[in-house]
Amino acid sequence: MKKKSLKTFWFENSLSIVLITITLIVLVGHSITGHLHFNEELADENQPQISYTQYLVSGSFVESVFENWESEFLQMGLYVLLTVFLMQKGSSESKDLSKKERVDEIKNNNKDTPYPVRKGGWLLVLYQNSLFIAFMILFVFSFYLHAKGGADEMNRDNAVKGKIERVNAIGYMETSKFWYESFQNWQSEFLSVFAIVVLSIHLRQKGSPESKPVDAPHSHTGN
């Protein structure tokens, strides 16, 4: 029974398990190489090196992680919202141009319907936009930590240079460096979304829900 249960769990959750595993492996690799690089910079500045655990809570690491995460959450949040209203003929990422999709309907006709749908009212309004809201909350959280880590790193750098100026997270958001870091990540994320929207018009990947069927005409829109 246990073997069957684990097998079933893997079958039902394999995509999320593999993705979070890859994320953690890459994050660990990021932290190890970042620590080595940071200590090289400290050596160049004639500053004492720091331990791996100290690096994990440093402004340098926090900033480098969350400046990337913020762009991912912003990209996905806006993509979820834009696909409600905007279409792309022939793309597997777009709703059908000629008919109403199931995602535009709200039905309350079985016992498995989520509670907010059965309850209705403001709870339904919140729930029917909850995916976009969740991504925006994650974006704001990452946006702030990007600024907080950047401020800590800027203050460290100023101290090394003998400057007395200190900034907080809000102050760092007012610098060109903060927006330079943000924009260079944001543009790549929206470019990647544009690429899958457009490439999926003519290209296929058999077996993937992100692709149209291999035998579908190029003008076919949606999955």
C-alpha positions, -999 to +999 in steps of 0.1 A: +000+000+000+028+024+009+046+017-024+013+023-043+007+054-023+041+069-031+038+060-067+004+076-069+017+107-051+046+110-076+023+105-106-001+132-094+026+157-083+056+149-104+057+183-123+057+204-091+082+181-074+107+183-103+103+220-106+108+228-069+138+203-069+154+221-098+147+255-082+164+244-049+194+229-068+199+261-088+194+282-057+221+263-038+244+266-068+236+303-068+244+307-031+277+287-033+291+305-063+278+338-050+296+333-017+329+325-035+325+356-058+316+378-028+346+367-009+368+374-039+354+410-040+361+413-002+397+402-008+401+428-035+389+454-010+412+441+017+382+432+038+378+401+059+360+372+043+326+360+056+312+325+062+286+309+040+259+314+066+268+350+069+265+354+031+230+338+031+217+368+052+238+394+035+224+422+014+243+409-016+226+375-016+192+388-007+193+414-034+205+390-061+177+364-053+148+387-050+156+410-079+151+379-101+120+366-082+102+399-085+104+398-123+091+362-124+060+370-102+053+403-121+055+385-154+032+357-144+007+380-126+004+403-156+003+374-180-026+358-161-044+391-162-037+400-199-048+366-212-083+374-197-088+402-222-062+399-250-060+372-278-034+359-302-047+341-332-030+307-336-013+306-302-018+278-277-015+304-250-046+324-261-083+318-256-103+308-287-113+339-307-146+325-319-163+311-288-167+316-251-142+295-231-150+274-200-126+297-179-151+326-186-179+307-169-187+301-133-208+271-125-220+260-091-235+226-098-216+199-077-204+192-042-167+196-052-172+232-063-149+254-041-166+270-011-162+307-023-181+298-055-209+282-035-209+311-010-209+339-037-207+376-029-175+393-021-158+360-014-165+349-049-152+382-063-119+377-044-116+340-053-122+345-090-092+369-090-071+351-064-044+338-088-036+373-100-038+387-065-014+360-052+012+367-078+010+405-071+015+398-033+045+377-041+058+404-065+054+432-038+071+410-012+101+402-036+102+439-047+106+450-011+133+424-003+152+433-035+152+469-022+161+459+014+190+437+002+202+464-022+201+490+006+221+468+029+247+461+002+249+498-007+255+507+029+282+481+032+299+494+001+297+530+013+312+520+046+342+503+028+347+535+008+345+557+040+312+573+031+288+581+059+256+580+037+231+553+046+199+544+028+169+523+037+148+502+014+127+532+003+158+552-003+173+525-024+141+524-045+149+560-055+183+552-070+189+545-106+207+513-096+176+498-082+156+505-114+184+494-136+184+460-118+146+457-121+143+467-157+171+444-169+152+415-154+117+425-164+124+429-201+138+393-203+107+379-186+083+396-209+104+387-239+102+350-229+064+352-226+062+369-260+084+341-274+061+312-262+029+331-274+043+336-309+064+304-313+035+282-303+016+294-334+038+275-358+059+251-336+047+221-316+058+199-287+040+166-287+025+157-253+028+192-238-003+211-227+017+243-236+015+233-273-013+228-297-018+192-310+009+184-336-017+179-363-036+212-355-035+239-382-015+270-375-047+291-373-060+270-345-061+290-313-058+275-278-049+240-268 
